[in-house]
Amino acid sequence: MFAKPRPGYTTAAATGDTVVLLIGMRINRFWAVHHWGPVMYAMFRMLWELRRSPERGLRGRILLTASPRTYYVVQYWESKEALYRYSTAPDGFHHTVWGIANRKVRAGKTRGHVGLWHETYIVPEGGYESIYFDMPAFGLAGATGQLPVEERGRHAAQRLAFRSGEGSGEGSGDGSGGSADARADAPGVS
C-alpha cells in the first residue's frame, strides 16, 4: 500500500504457467448485513489464513471493488494443483465455509441477500505479459517479483514470446525474450 515506486519500465518476473483466480461477492440487499457481513468476514479470514501459510501456494493477491455492491480478490496461485489442494483441504477455512454454505442451500435457507462467484484462469507461459511504469510491485509483479522490462523485451510481442524453459519446455531459458531478430528492433535491447 505504501510501497515506493520502482522507476522506469518493469515487467513481472513470472515464469511457467500462471494461475489466476477471481473470487468475490455481491451484496444484493444492503440492509441484510447479517447475511453478507459473515461472507465478507469469511473472505478476509481465508486471505489471512493463506498469508500465514505460504506453503499452501497463494503467491499474491489484490483486493478490488467493482461497485458499491461487488467486492472481489484477484489471486495468483503457484499451480492449479495448489489451488485445488487448498479448496478441498479439510483443515482449511474454505472447506468449513463451503460446508456451511452448502448446508444452507440444501435446507432452502438462502434468500438472495448475497451473491458469490469465482472465475479461474490457467494461463500457459507465453499467454501473459505485463508492463508497469513507475510502479511498485503490483498484480502479477507483486506475486512474482519485478524485472527491468528489457529482460523480457520492450514490446508486448517480445514479452509474450519469452520462454523460461520451465513451463513449456520451449526456449533456452536465457531470459532473452525471443529471437535475436525480434530483439534487434527493440529500443535499449541488444
TIDO-940236 format. One record per residue (C-alpha): residue number from 0; x, y, z. Coordinates in Angstrom, 3 decimals. Example, Ala and Ser with C-alpha at 12.3 -4.5 7.8 and 13.67 -1.06 7.14 Angstrom:
<sites>
[site 0,[12.300,-4.500,7.800]]
[site 1,[13.670,-1.060,7.140]]
</sites>
This chain:
<sites>
[site 0,[0.000,0.000,0.000]]
[site 1,[2.802,2.409,0.852]]
[site 2,[5.455,0.763,-1.312]]
[site 3,[7.917,3.005,-3.066]]
[site 4,[7.517,3.016,-6.858]]
[site 5,[10.291,1.458,-8.904]]
[site 6,[11.357,4.000,-11.534]]
[site 7,[11.092,3.235,-15.236]]
[site 8,[9.553,0.316,-17.073]]
[site 9,[9.337,-3.079,-15.405]]
[site 10,[7.632,-6.381,-16.040]]
[site 11,[6.602,-9.339,-13.884]]
[site 12,[9.242,-11.986,-13.177]]
[site 13,[6.665,-14.762,-13.660]]
[site 14,[7.782,-17.986,-15.327]]
[site 15,[5.837,-21.047,-16.326]]
[site 16,[2.060,-21.270,-16.198]]
[site 17,[0.166,-18.644,-14.231]]
[site 18,[-2.993,-19.469,-12.295]]
[site 19,[-5.336,-16.536,-11.691]]
[site 20,[-8.443,-16.834,-9.529]]
[site 21,[-11.016,-14.055,-9.355]]
[site 22,[-13.330,-14.619,-6.416]]
[site 23,[-15.894,-12.332,-4.927]]
[site 24,[-19.278,-11.437,-3.590]]
[site 25,[-22.140,-9.132,-4.489]]
[site 26,[-24.345,-7.503,-1.892]]
[site 27,[-27.849,-7.925,-3.287]]
[site 28,[-29.652,-6.322,-0.325]]
[site 29,[-27.677,-3.732,1.655]]
[site 30,[-29.998,-3.931,4.662]]
[site 31,[-29.228,-7.657,5.122]]
[site 32,[-25.853,-7.082,6.793]]
[site 33,[-26.406,-10.199,8.921]]
[site 34,[-26.288,-12.235,5.664]]
[site 35,[-23.475,-10.582,3.692]]
[site 36,[-21.331,-9.478,6.649]]
[site 37,[-20.304,-13.051,7.544]]
[site 38,[-19.474,-13.741,3.882]]
[site 39,[-17.169,-10.720,3.738]]
[site 40,[-15.597,-11.728,7.050]]
[site 41,[-15.011,-15.255,5.720]]
[site 42,[-13.278,-13.831,2.626]]
[site 43,[-10.865,-11.847,4.803]]
[site 44,[-10.303,-14.782,7.145]]
[site 45,[-9.351,-17.066,4.223]]
[site 46,[-6.872,-14.460,2.959]]
[site 47,[-5.400,-14.169,6.451]]
[site 48,[-5.076,-17.970,6.642]]
[site 49,[-3.345,-18.080,3.249]]
[site 50,[-0.948,-15.259,4.155]]
[site 51,[0.055,-17.138,7.310]]
[site 52,[0.597,-20.373,5.334]]
[site 53,[2.587,-19.591,2.165]]
[site 54,[3.159,-23.334,1.637]]
[site 55,[-0.499,-23.558,0.524]]
[site 56,[0.542,-21.893,-2.742]]
[site 57,[-1.008,-18.421,-2.899]]
[site 58,[1.676,-16.190,-4.459]]
[site 59,[-0.126,-12.866,-4.196]]
[site 60,[-3.498,-11.149,-4.139]]
[site 61,[-5.201,-7.829,-4.748]]
[site 62,[-8.479,-6.701,-3.164]]
[site 63,[-10.737,-4.783,-5.549]]
[site 64,[-14.240,-3.403,-5.818]]
[site 65,[-16.311,-3.260,-8.966]]
[site 66,[-19.113,-1.202,-7.432]]
[site 67,[-20.523,-0.371,-4.008]]
[site 68,[-22.138,-3.821,-4.145]]
[site 69,[-19.385,-6.036,-5.615]]
[site 70,[-16.070,-6.885,-3.938]]
[site 71,[-13.521,-9.356,-5.181]]
[site 72,[-9.991,-10.655,-4.871]]
[site 73,[-7.573,-11.336,-7.708]]
[site 74,[-5.382,-14.210,-6.556]]
[site 75,[-2.208,-15.580,-8.165]]
[site 76,[-1.502,-19.239,-7.359]]
[site 77,[1.684,-21.246,-7.914]]
[site 78,[-0.277,-24.019,-9.654]]
[site 79,[-3.767,-25.335,-10.252]]
[site 80,[-2.878,-28.295,-8.008]]
[site 81,[-2.112,-25.912,-5.119]]
[site 82,[-5.441,-24.161,-5.681]]
[site 83,[-7.303,-27.496,-5.731]]
[site 84,[-5.486,-28.651,-2.578]]
[site 85,[-6.460,-25.523,-0.663]]
[site 86,[-10.068,-25.538,-1.860]]
[site 87,[-10.569,-29.122,-0.658]]
[site 88,[-8.246,-29.216,2.382]]
[site 89,[-10.250,-30.404,5.407]]
[site 90,[-8.077,-28.231,7.679]]
[site 91,[-8.670,-25.066,5.601]]
[site 92,[-11.224,-22.412,6.457]]
[site 93,[-12.539,-22.565,2.877]]
[site 94,[-13.702,-26.151,3.469]]
[site 95,[-15.579,-25.090,6.618]]
[site 96,[-17.248,-22.098,4.954]]
[site 97,[-18.375,-24.075,1.903]]
[site 98,[-19.792,-26.764,4.150]]
[site 99,[-21.938,-24.140,5.890]]
[site 100,[-22.992,-22.556,2.571]]
[site 101,[-23.922,-25.888,1.010]]
[site 102,[-25.998,-26.902,4.064]]
[site 103,[-27.918,-23.595,3.837]]
[site 104,[-28.599,-24.120,0.135]]
[site 105,[-29.840,-27.696,0.719]]
[site 106,[-32.070,-26.519,3.574]]
[site 107,[-33.543,-23.717,1.454]]
[site 108,[-32.238,-21.047,3.824]]
[site 109,[-30.659,-18.770,1.224]]
[site 110,[-32.677,-15.692,0.462]]
[site 111,[-30.706,-13.984,-2.299]]
[site 112,[-29.169,-11.382,0.010]]
[site 113,[-25.624,-12.069,-1.165]]
[site 114,[-24.202,-13.498,-4.382]]
[site 115,[-20.953,-15.441,-4.681]]
[site 116,[-18.814,-16.005,-7.756]]
[site 117,[-15.408,-17.088,-8.955]]
[site 118,[-13.525,-17.482,-12.230]]
[site 119,[-10.293,-19.442,-12.632]]
[site 120,[-7.807,-18.960,-15.458]]
[site 121,[-4.817,-21.198,-16.094]]
[site 122,[-2.625,-19.218,-18.452]]
[site 123,[0.293,-21.005,-20.107]]
[site 124,[3.647,-19.295,-20.358]]
[site 125,[3.515,-17.187,-23.498]]
[site 126,[-0.144,-16.366,-22.832]]
[site 127,[0.509,-13.455,-20.472]]
[site 128,[2.719,-10.395,-20.366]]
[site 129,[2.879,-7.263,-18.275]]
[site 130,[4.369,-3.806,-18.165]]
[site 131,[4.472,-1.298,-15.327]]
[site 132,[5.786,2.283,-15.357]]
[site 133,[6.947,3.976,-12.179]]
[site 134,[5.009,1.429,-10.130]]
[site 135,[5.771,-0.593,-7.039]]
[site 136,[5.346,-4.345,-7.495]]
[site 137,[1.640,-4.774,-8.288]]
[site 138,[-0.578,-7.522,-9.674]]
[site 139,[1.413,-10.329,-11.242]]
[site 140,[4.670,-8.489,-10.439]]
[site 141,[3.563,-8.254,-6.806]]
[site 142,[3.111,-12.026,-6.775]]
[site 143,[6.277,-12.997,-8.679]]
[site 144,[8.683,-10.060,-8.460]]
[site 145,[9.703,-7.263,-10.834]]
[site 146,[12.328,-7.186,-13.570]]
[site 147,[13.550,-4.401,-15.822]]
[site 148,[11.387,-4.673,-18.934]]
[site 149,[14.468,-5.159,-21.150]]
[site 150,[14.982,-8.618,-19.610]]
[site 151,[11.777,-9.795,-21.320]]
[site 152,[11.527,-7.325,-24.223]]
[site 153,[10.406,-3.738,-24.740]]
[site 154,[7.359,-4.762,-26.789]]
[site 155,[4.380,-6.905,-25.793]]
[site 156,[5.083,-9.373,-28.609]]
[site 157,[8.588,-9.945,-27.239]]
[site 158,[7.355,-10.441,-23.682]]
[site 159,[4.730,-12.895,-24.930]]
[site 160,[7.456,-14.781,-26.822]]
[site 161,[9.564,-15.188,-23.654]]
[site 162,[10.054,-18.791,-22.545]]
[site 163,[11.781,-19.683,-19.309]]
[site 164,[12.202,-23.315,-20.247]]
[site 165,[10.340,-24.133,-17.004]]
[site 166,[6.697,-24.281,-18.107]]
[site 167,[6.513,-25.270,-21.749]]
[site 168,[9.884,-26.834,-22.417]]
[site 169,[10.458,-24.235,-25.137]]
[site 170,[13.165,-21.631,-25.239]]
[site 171,[16.667,-21.503,-23.972]]
[site 172,[15.888,-20.216,-20.506]]
[site 173,[18.379,-17.387,-21.042]]
[site 174,[15.781,-14.664,-20.399]]
[site 175,[16.416,-13.114,-23.797]]
[site 176,[12.723,-12.664,-24.541]]
[site 177,[12.662,-14.022,-28.067]]
[site 178,[14.793,-14.327,-31.173]]
[site 179,[17.752,-12.085,-31.951]]
[site 180,[15.817,-10.620,-34.914]]
[site 181,[12.895,-9.631,-32.687]]
[site 182,[15.223,-8.083,-30.101]]
[site 183,[17.225,-6.090,-32.625]]
[site 184,[14.417,-3.589,-33.210]]
[site 185,[13.668,-3.006,-29.509]]
[site 186,[14.953,0.274,-28.066]]
[site 187,[17.577,-0.275,-25.409]]
[site 188,[17.796,-4.023,-26.050]]
[site 189,[20.626,-5.595,-27.984]]
</sites>
